Amino acid sequence: MALSRSQAMALGALAAGEPLTTQQLSERTGMANETARAAAASLTRDGWVSGTYGVPTHWRITDCGSRLAATRRYREYRAAPA
């Protein structure tokens, strides 16, 4: 099943490997906080992302998520190197 655009954007932002809070994910993707949180939570249920239980939650891409983000279909959503 293909990812939604918001899921792909969240996965791409997390592909750099740095754990991000929902606020940081929102800022990097331009999505509203709730949209970013929902996208990350759905990616967690599918095993592409993991989240901490602390406050605030930090989202991190999994190895499987990294492989998915590197595929042709989702490569365009990865953040450009700084």
KAZI-V590957 format. One record per residue. RES is the residue in one letter. PHI is phi in radians with two decimals (NA if undefined). OMEGA is omega in whole degrees, -180 to 180 (none if undefined). D_LAST is the distance of its C-alpha to the last C-alpha in Angstrom with 1 decimal. Layout:
res;phi;omega;d_last
RES;PHI;OMEGA;D_LAST
RES;PHI;OMEGA;D_LAST
//
This chain:
res;phi;omega;d_last
M;NA;-179;31.1
A;-1.30;176;28.0
L;-1.36;172;25.5
S;-1.26;179;25.7
R;-1.06;-180;22.9
S;-1.16;176;22.2
Q;-1.13;180;22.2
A;-1.09;178;19.9
M;-1.13;178;17.4
A;-1.14;179;17.8
L;-1.06;179;17.6
G;-1.09;179;14.3
A;-1.14;-179;12.8
L;-1.43;-176;14.4
A;-1.12;177;13.5
A;-1.16;176;10.5
G;1.69;-180;13.5
E;-1.45;176;13.3
P;-1.10;-179;16.6
L;-2.20;171;16.5
T;-1.34;177;19.6
T;-1.05;179;21.0
Q;-1.06;179;20.0
Q;-1.13;178;16.3
L;-1.09;177;16.6
S;-1.06;-179;18.4
E;-1.13;-178;16.0
R;-1.28;-177;13.0
T;-1.78;-176;15.4
G;1.40;178;17.7
M;-1.54;173;20.6
A;-1.12;-179;23.5
N;-0.92;-177;23.7
E;-1.14;178;26.7
T;-1.16;179;25.1
A;-1.10;180;22.0
R;-1.12;-180;24.5
A;-1.12;179;26.8
A;-1.12;-180;24.2
A;-1.13;179;23.0
A;-1.11;179;26.7
S;-1.20;176;27.7
L;-1.16;177;25.0
T;-1.16;179;26.5
R;-1.06;-180;29.9
D;-1.57;176;28.9
G;1.49;-180;27.3
W;-1.47;-176;23.7
V;-2.41;172;22.5
S;-2.14;-180;24.3
G;-2.22;176;24.7
T;-1.48;178;26.2
Y;-1.69;179;29.4
G;-1.34;177;28.5
V;-2.05;-2;28.1
P;-1.40;176;25.5
T;-1.14;173;24.7
H;-1.95;-179;21.5
W;-1.74;-179;20.4
R;-2.42;178;19.1
I;-1.28;177;18.9
T;-1.58;177;21.8
D;-1.04;178;22.1
C;-1.11;178;23.8
G;-1.12;177;21.2
S;-1.10;178;18.5
R;-1.14;179;20.9
L;-1.12;-179;21.5
A;-1.10;-179;17.9
A;-1.48;-179;17.7
T;-1.26;-178;20.8
R;-0.95;-176;21.0
R;-1.07;-173;22.1
Y;-1.99;-178;19.1
R;-0.99;-177;16.2
E;-1.14;-179;15.5
Y;-1.53;180;14.8
R;-1.20;179;11.9
A;-1.19;177;8.6
A;-1.23;178;6.3
P;-1.04;-179;3.8
A;-1.36;none;0.0
//
